[in-house]
Amino acid sequence: MTAHVVTGATAAQGQAWVGASRNSFVELLIDLSKRNLSSAGFATGDTIKVFAIPAGTLVLNQVMHVVTPEGAAATLSVGDSGSATRYHSAVSINSTAGTMTASATTAKLYSAADYLLLTLGGTMSGTGVAKVALCFQTVDVSNRQQFSLL
């Protein structure tokens, strides 16, 4: 297995909306059509780092949304360095466009920095036409102040 870091124009594109609190909603669009998976050396079991998770972050309510199906018997698992399938295990990305899959893991607190990782499975078409959105909430709990109750 090879770990790939996807950067530049071929990277996942994301947006985070941050309110007055330290809550964020993150939406990452992973566009595999930007990469020729075969020529880039991607193989079944390889991982792709798509999001840096800072220490002291709580990740909640992850959903995978197939925007454009792959066209081959391909799957994606979503996890981190502790478990490649923490959030999603071998979800078909050849399913109907619009298919959404909620994560079985509702929350994970990261005491140390980590990465959100995608693991490729099955047979990916040479051009990798799939587009997948990952949506989740993050909460920064790294610097909570201590309060005393009177």
Contacts in CASP RR format, 6 or more apart in sequence:
PFRMAT RR
TARGET T0000
AUTHOR 0000-0000-0000
METHOD contacts of the structure
MODEL  1
MTAHVVTGATAAQGQAWVGASRNSFVELLIDLSKRNLSSAGFATGDTIKV
FAIPAGTLVLNQVMHVVTPEGAAATLSVGDSGSATRYHSAVSINSTAGTM
TASATTAKLYSAADYLLLTLGGTMSGTGVAKVALCFQTVDVSNRQQFSLL
1 43 0 8 1.000
1 45 0 8 1.000
1 46 0 8 1.000
1 47 0 8 1.000
2 41 0 8 1.000
2 42 0 8 1.000
2 43 0 8 1.000
2 46 0 8 1.000
2 47 0 8 1.000
3 46 0 8 1.000
3 47 0 8 1.000
3 48 0 8 1.000
3 49 0 8 1.000
3 117 0 8 1.000
4 40 0 8 1.000
4 42 0 8 1.000
4 46 0 8 1.000
4 47 0 8 1.000
4 48 0 8 1.000
4 49 0 8 1.000
5 48 0 8 1.000
5 49 0 8 1.000
6 12 0 8 1.000
6 35 0 8 1.000
6 48 0 8 1.000
6 49 0 8 1.000
6 50 0 8 1.000
9 34 0 8 1.000
10 31 0 8 1.000
10 34 0 8 1.000
10 35 0 8 1.000
11 50 0 8 1.000
12 28 0 8 1.000
12 29 0 8 1.000
12 30 0 8 1.000
12 31 0 8 1.000
12 50 0 8 1.000
12 51 0 8 1.000
12 134 0 8 1.000
13 28 0 8 1.000
13 29 0 8 1.000
13 31 0 8 1.000
14 26 0 8 1.000
14 27 0 8 1.000
14 28 0 8 1.000
14 29 0 8 1.000
15 26 0 8 1.000
15 27 0 8 1.000
16 24 0 8 1.000
16 25 0 8 1.000
16 26 0 8 1.000
16 138 0 8 1.000
17 24 0 8 1.000
17 25 0 8 1.000
18 24 0 8 1.000
22 139 0 8 1.000
22 140 0 8 1.000
22 141 0 8 1.000
23 137 0 8 1.000
23 138 0 8 1.000
23 139 0 8 1.000
24 137 0 8 1.000
24 138 0 8 1.000
24 139 0 8 1.000
24 140 0 8 1.000
25 135 0 8 1.000
25 136 0 8 1.000
25 137 0 8 1.000
26 51 0 8 1.000
26 134 0 8 1.000
26 135 0 8 1.000
26 136 0 8 1.000
26 137 0 8 1.000
26 138 0 8 1.000
27 133 0 8 1.000
27 134 0 8 1.000
27 135 0 8 1.000
28 50 0 8 1.000
28 51 0 8 1.000
28 116 0 8 1.000
28 133 0 8 1.000
28 134 0 8 1.000
28 135 0 8 1.000
29 67 0 8 1.000
29 131 0 8 1.000
29 132 0 8 1.000
29 133 0 8 1.000
30 48 0 8 1.000
30 50 0 8 1.000
30 118 0 8 1.000
30 130 0 8 1.000
30 131 0 8 1.000
30 132 0 8 1.000
30 133 0 8 1.000
30 134 0 8 1.000
31 131 0 8 1.000
32 70 0 8 1.000
32 124 0 8 1.000
32 128 0 8 1.000
32 129 0 8 1.000
32 130 0 8 1.000
32 131 0 8 1.000
32 132 0 8 1.000
33 68 0 8 1.000
33 127 0 8 1.000
33 128 0 8 1.000
33 129 0 8 1.000
33 130 0 8 1.000
33 131 0 8 1.000
35 42 0 8 1.000
35 128 0 8 1.000
36 126 0 8 1.000
36 127 0 8 1.000
36 128 0 8 1.000
37 120 0 8 1.000
37 124 0 8 1.000
37 125 0 8 1.000
37 126 0 8 1.000
37 127 0 8 1.000
37 128 0 8 1.000
38 124 0 8 1.000
38 126 0 8 1.000
42 48 0 8 1.000
42 120 0 8 1.000
42 124 0 8 1.000
43 120 0 8 1.000
44 120 0 8 1.000
44 121 0 8 1.000
44 122 0 8 1.000
44 123 0 8 1.000
44 124 0 8 1.000
45 119 0 8 1.000
45 120 0 8 1.000
45 121 0 8 1.000
46 119 0 8 1.000
46 120 0 8 1.000
47 84 0 8 1.000
47 117 0 8 1.000
47 118 0 8 1.000
47 119 0 8 1.000
47 120 0 8 1.000
48 117 0 8 1.000
48 118 0 8 1.000
48 119 0 8 1.000
48 120 0 8 1.000
49 115 0 8 1.000
49 116 0 8 1.000
49 117 0 8 1.000
50 115 0 8 1.000
50 116 0 8 1.000
50 117 0 8 1.000
50 118 0 8 1.000
50 134 0 8 1.000
51 115 0 8 1.000
51 116 0 8 1.000
51 134 0 8 1.000
52 113 0 8 1.000
52 115 0 8 1.000
52 116 0 8 1.000
53 59 0 8 1.000
53 80 0 8 1.000
53 110 0 8 1.000
53 113 0 8 1.000
53 114 0 8 1.000
53 115 0 8 1.000
53 116 0 8 1.000
53 138 0 8 1.000
54 110 0 8 1.000
54 113 0 8 1.000
54 140 0 8 1.000
54 142 0 8 1.000
55 110 0 8 1.000
55 111 0 8 1.000
55 112 0 8 1.000
55 113 0 8 1.000
55 142 0 8 1.000
56 109 0 8 1.000
56 110 0 8 1.000
56 111 0 8 1.000
56 140 0 8 1.000
56 141 0 8 1.000
56 142 0 8 1.000
57 109 0 8 1.000
57 110 0 8 1.000
57 138 0 8 1.000
57 139 0 8 1.000
57 140 0 8 1.000
57 141 0 8 1.000
57 142 0 8 1.000
58 107 0 8 1.000
58 108 0 8 1.000
58 109 0 8 1.000
58 110 0 8 1.000
58 138 0 8 1.000
58 139 0 8 1.000
58 141 0 8 1.000
59 107 0 8 1.000
59 108 0 8 1.000
59 110 0 8 1.000
59 116 0 8 1.000
59 136 0 8 1.000
59 137 0 8 1.000
59 138 0 8 1.000
60 106 0 8 1.000
60 107 0 8 1.000
60 136 0 8 1.000
60 137 0 8 1.000
60 138 0 8 1.000
60 139 0 8 1.000
61 102 0 8 1.000
61 103 0 8 1.000
61 106 0 8 1.000
61 107 0 8 1.000
61 136 0 8 1.000
61 137 0 8 1.000
62 78 0 8 1.000
62 87 0 8 1.000
62 88 0 8 1.000
62 102 0 8 1.000
62 103 0 8 1.000
62 105 0 8 1.000
62 134 0 8 1.000
62 135 0 8 1.000
62 136 0 8 1.000
63 100 0 8 1.000
63 101 0 8 1.000
63 102 0 8 1.000
63 103 0 8 1.000
63 134 0 8 1.000
63 135 0 8 1.000
63 136 0 8 1.000
64 76 0 8 1.000
64 78 0 8 1.000
64 87 0 8 1.000
64 88 0 8 1.000
64 91 0 8 1.000
64 100 0 8 1.000
64 101 0 8 1.000
64 103 0 8 1.000
64 132 0 8 1.000
64 133 0 8 1.000
64 134 0 8 1.000
65 98 0 8 1.000
65 99 0 8 1.000
65 100 0 8 1.000
65 132 0 8 1.000
65 133 0 8 1.000
65 134 0 8 1.000
65 135 0 8 1.000
66 92 0 8 1.000
66 93 0 8 1.000
66 95 0 8 1.000
66 96 0 8 1.000
66 97 0 8 1.000
66 98 0 8 1.000
66 99 0 8 1.000
66 100 0 8 1.000
66 130 0 8 1.000
66 131 0 8 1.000
66 132 0 8 1.000
67 97 0 8 1.000
67 98 0 8 1.000
67 131 0 8 1.000
67 132 0 8 1.000
67 133 0 8 1.000
68 97 0 8 1.000
68 129 0 8 1.000
68 130 0 8 1.000
68 131 0 8 1.000
69 93 0 8 1.000
69 94 0 8 1.000
69 95 0 8 1.000
69 96 0 8 1.000
69 97 0 8 1.000
69 129 0 8 1.000
69 130 0 8 1.000
70 93 0 8 1.000
70 94 0 8 1.000
70 124 0 8 1.000
70 125 0 8 1.000
70 128 0 8 1.000
70 129 0 8 1.000
70 130 0 8 1.000
71 94 0 8 1.000
71 125 0 8 1.000
71 129 0 8 1.000
71 130 0 8 1.000
72 94 0 8 1.000
72 122 0 8 1.000
72 123 0 8 1.000
72 124 0 8 1.000
72 125 0 8 1.000
72 128 0 8 1.000
73 92 0 8 1.000
73 94 0 8 1.000
73 122 0 8 1.000
73 123 0 8 1.000
74 92 0 8 1.000
74 93 0 8 1.000
74 94 0 8 1.000
74 120 0 8 1.000
74 121 0 8 1.000
74 122 0 8 1.000
74 123 0 8 1.000
74 124 0 8 1.000
74 125 0 8 1.000
74 130 0 8 1.000
75 90 0 8 1.000
75 91 0 8 1.000
75 92 0 8 1.000
75 93 0 8 1.000
75 120 0 8 1.000
75 121 0 8 1.000
75 122 0 8 1.000
76 88 0 8 1.000
76 90 0 8 1.000
76 91 0 8 1.000
76 93 0 8 1.000
76 118 0 8 1.000
76 119 0 8 1.000
76 120 0 8 1.000
76 121 0 8 1.000
76 132 0 8 1.000
77 84 0 8 1.000
77 85 0 8 1.000
77 88 0 8 1.000
77 89 0 8 1.000
77 90 0 8 1.000
77 91 0 8 1.000
77 118 0 8 1.000
77 119 0 8 1.000
77 121 0 8 1.000
78 85 0 8 1.000
78 86 0 8 1.000
78 87 0 8 1.000
78 88 0 8 1.000
78 91 0 8 1.000
78 103 0 8 1.000
78 116 0 8 1.000
78 117 0 8 1.000
78 118 0 8 1.000
78 119 0 8 1.000
78 134 0 8 1.000
79 85 0 8 1.000
79 86 0 8 1.000
79 87 0 8 1.000
79 88 0 8 1.000
79 116 0 8 1.000
79 117 0 8 1.000
79 118 0 8 1.000
79 119 0 8 1.000
80 86 0 8 1.000
80 108 0 8 1.000
80 110 0 8 1.000
80 114 0 8 1.000
80 115 0 8 1.000
80 116 0 8 1.000
80 117 0 8 1.000
81 114 0 8 1.000
81 115 0 8 1.000
81 117 0 8 1.000
82 114 0 8 1.000
84 117 0 8 1.000
84 119 0 8 1.000
85 119 0 8 1.000
86 105 0 8 1.000
86 108 0 8 1.000
87 103 0 8 1.000
87 104 0 8 1.000
87 105 0 8 1.000
87 116 0 8 1.000
87 136 0 8 1.000
88 101 0 8 1.000
88 103 0 8 1.000
90 121 0 8 1.000
91 101 0 8 1.000
93 130 0 8 1.000
93 132 0 8 1.000
94 130 0 8 1.000
103 136 0 8 1.000
109 141 0 8 1.000
116 134 0 8 1.000
END
